[in-house]
Amino acid sequence: MNTLFDELEKQARNLSPEEKAALARILIEDLNDTSLLAHADQPWIDEAQRRYDAYVRDELEGASGEDAMVGSRRRPD
């Protein structure tokens, strides 16, 4: 990463378990910022829109809900 990150990690490792837990809570709360989540979801939203548009143009065949669920449970080869 970078020097600042490395230094912060080193300092964090020296914290007590209670301090580490408090720091983790703060960092996780920052990650739960809705604007960050919205940005992270945008590629998935774009892909869903692309697939829907292709389906509407008859360029992509749909699947039944049952078939989709069976496919989602299959392990990749």
N, C-alpha and C positions, 0 to 999 in steps of 0.2 A: 504494500500500500504506500504509505508515505511516513515520513519521520514523525509528524504529529500523531498520526494514528498509532504508530508503534509505541510512542511514549505514553499515550493514553491507555493503551492495552496493558502496558507494563504496570502503570499506576493502578489500574482497575484490578489486576491480579493480586495486588497487595492489600486490597480492601478486606474488611471483615465480611463474613457471610451476610450479615444484615445490611451492610453498606452495598454489597454487590446486588442483593435483592432490590434495594431501593433504586439503585442505578438502572437495573434491568427494567423495573417498572416504568421509570421515566423514559427510557429509550423506546420501549414498546408503545407507550402512549403517543410518543412522537410519530411512530410508524403508523398508528391508527388514524392519523390526520386524513380526513375524508378527501381533501384535494390530492393527496399523494395516492390514495387508493383509486380515485377516479382516473388519474393519469396511468396507473398501472393496468387498469382494466381496458383502456382504450384499444390496444391491439386486439383483444378478444372481441370487443364490440365491432371493430372494423371487419374482422374475419366473419363474424356472424352475419353482418350486413352483406358482405360479398357473397356468402353462400346463399343467403335468402334471395338476393338479386339474381343469381345464376339459376336458382330453382324457379323463380317467376318467369324467367326467359326460357324455361325448359332445357337448360344446359346442364342441369344437375337433377338426378333422380332422388326423390325422397325415400325415406325408410319408415316403416311402422315404428311406433314406440317400443313395441316388444322386440323387434329386430335390433333397434338401437341399444336397448338395455343388454341384450345378449352380447352384442359386439363390444360394449363397454366393459363387460366382465371378462372377456377373453384376454389372455396374456399375450403380449407381443412376442413374435418369434425371435 
